[in-house]
């Protein structure tokens, strides 16, 4: 005995049981099965831009850029030219990186 099910009901239930995942691939890649891209569970992380005071100076910190496979050296040279200030790369726990920009540069970064 077979039961007929409407197509919209199947997709509605499929969306309820599906797990969120995302993949990040470079724009010039033709296939997503390359070794440089990987599928990660969960929602897409957000890039955090924070302005804080450190040792009596204001700095702008950009976190979570490594997920999107951005070139940190190219990003630093861009912000050096755009903001006309010092920019450095900070490495945390061996693999997580962030970019520190001297001064309150949130308007330029966004």
N, C-alpha and C positions, 0 to 999 in steps of 0.2 A: 504494500500500500504506500503510495507516494503522496506527499502533501505539497501543494503548490504554495510558494512563498513569493511575495512581491519583491522586486529588485530593490526598491528603496528601503524596505525592512531589513534586507540583508546588509546593505551598506550602513544602515543606522547601527545595527548590532556590531558590525565590524569596527566601526569607529569607537565604540565603547570598550572593546577588548584590545585595541591596538596600543602598542607602547610608543611613546614619543621617542624619536631618535632624529639625529641630524648628521650630516656629513659636510666637511669643509674641503673644497677642492680649489686648486688654482684656476684662474680664468682660462689659461691656455691649455689645460688638460682636456683631452677628448673623451676619456673614459673615467668613470669614478672608481674603477677597480685598481687604480694605480697604487703603488706602495706609499705615495705621499699623502693620500687621503685615507681617512678611516671613519667608520661609522661609530657614533657615540650615542649612548642612551641618554634620554632626558631632553629638556628644552635647550634651545640655543643660548649660551651664556651671553651676558651683556658686557660690553666694554665699560669699565668704570673710570670716570674722570673725577678726581678729587683734588681740591685745593686745600692745603694745610700749612701750618706754620711749623718749621723745623729749625731749631737753633736760631731763633729770632729772625728768620727769613721765610718768606712765603714761597712755596713750591707747588707745582701742579703735577700730580702723579696719574699716569694712565695704566690701569691694570687690565688683565685678561686679554692681551693682544696676541699672546702666543697661540691661542686656540685657532685664530684665523690665519695662521701661517704668514704673518706680516714680516717683512725684512726690517729688523730693528735699526740697522745702520742707515738704511735709506730713510726711515721715518725720522731718525735723529737729525740727519742732514736737512730734511725738509723743515723741521721745526726750528732748527738753528737759523735757517734763512728767513723763515716766516716771522719768528718772534724776536730775532736778533738777541738771543740770550743763550746761556749755557744749557745743554741737554745731555743727560747721561742715561745709561742703561743699568738697571739694578737686577741682579739675579738672586732669586729666593729659592732655597731648597734644591739647588742644582738644576732645575728645569723650568721653573716659573719665572718669568721676567716682567719687568715693568719699566716704563720710561718716565724719568723725572725731568721736568722743565723748570728752570729758575723763574720765579715770579708767578703771579696769578694770571695764567694764560687760558682760562676756561673758554673765553669767547673765541679765541683763535682755534682751539682744539675742536670745539663743537662745529 
